[in-house]
Amino acid sequence: MQRGVLILDFGSQVSQLIARRLRELGYYSELLPYNTPIEKIREKNPLGIILSGGPSSVYDEDAPKAEVRDLIQIAPLLGICYGMQLLAHVYGGMVEQSDKREYGLNTVEWRTPFKGVPSKQKVWMSHGDVVKVPPPGFEVLAFSESNHPAAMRAPRILAVQFHPEVSHTEAGIEILRHFCKELCHAEPNWSAEDVLDHTFRKIRAQVPDGERILCALSGGVDSTVVGKLLTQALGPERVVCVFVDNGLLRKNEYQEVIEIYRTLGLNVDGVNARKLFLGRLKGVIDPEEKRKIIGHTFIDVFKDEIKKHKGITFLAQGTLYPDVIESISPRGASVTIKSHHNVGGLPKDLKLKLIEPLRELFKDEVRVLGEELKIPKAMLWRHPFPGPGLAIRVIGEASEEALDVLREVDAIFVEELRRADLYVHIWQAFVVLLPVRTVGVQGDGRTYERTVALRAVTSTDGMTADWFAFPTEFLRQVSNRITNEVRSVNRVVYDITSKPPGTIEWE
Ligand code: XMP
């Protein structure tokens, strides 16, 4: 691994953004828990160390601490929010509970701002304690609206009371750049080419000669990049890809996707398991029950594949860095991660070793890699699609007939989104088929047919989301097309619920 900038995580909600920003600047960076043993940090030989924000006060009895005086021997330090208070505390400054808590936007005034930073800088703050008196030898560089030190420095140390990593902080990235360049003397070393090279070397080191990998493809970005990476690193003979037609995919999806896989040179086995999946889903109404059945059925299909292809000892998974970070965070594994999101990846049942080539990457980096690997743009920017597929978008029993209706309606919606150039502005858009029939009038006749709900949301990570405000004309066009072209649907509604309180999927 490249030498990079280490971030010690003291539990802030936005710690992983620091790593993202540094990587955007071209510096490799890793996030570790605040209590990582000092020898491990020394071994990594970082170019710089960042102490992140966190919810504690340095005076709390169980306040998270780090051996700051040892860390500074290893590399220059940047303290952010709690990190700054910790530095002040350790070096003999005065940290105090402020009479005025500073949350949200604030303006700090710099005496001599860094390059690219305005002298009156809008920043995002989130803290109770403040540094009242800086430690001896520290120079205060900026003050907050309530006149507390907002930035200070000493040899090999920089500290800021606000969060330079969040987008609400104006020119926050310049502060991170200043730290990397001027204090750490780091050279940018994290380009798509470096990442690719590094990932190939890691894959080759992990998989012994003669052993083979099973790589389940879902049609999504992550699994496609995993499949292509592994195939390019080890050759198609050693990477058996499986794409399952479970009868729960969108209209024409199976054919279109498998063709892209073949063009990409993947050794892909297309498995028609429609009957198996739909048979097991017969009469099942409960969403979690559907998920369980689908998860188990995938495993059964994969077991058959393992029998079919000799020498498979590894299972590939598209785990991303945010999942890894969440699981080591001082906040504990986040409650927002849902185990059911890992349909198809239950390695325990398959008794295979795991290989996770995207473990160190953020989603946007996966897309950059995908481009480097010549994966078509349309594939890289597809909306996320849940493992259980359309089964959780038919409310009630996912019968073949209901799935067919949903496929038709969904295809119209997506086609119109693309035509109106809206697809790329939306995180996820789909149709839900409701178990509700309503009365309508078409021609001269009375109808009593199905209702569908359109759902389109914006989001950055799927954890929170907002419904998309379509132009009225667009909704009119979609609704007209659906009711004209799909006989068994006579009513279209639009879901205007954000997440929370709603989830993105209805089930
Ligand atoms: P929710 O509905 O929880 O969805 O707001 C958040 C994101 O996760 C996707 N999702 C799933 N993905 N298996 C998956 O692989 C599932 O069971 C599942 N349920 C929801 C959802 O489409 C959205 O992107």
Residues whose N, C-alpha, C, O or C-beta is under 5 A from the ligand:
A	BS01	XMP	H340 H341 V343 P384 F385 P386 G387 P388 G462 T503 I504 E505
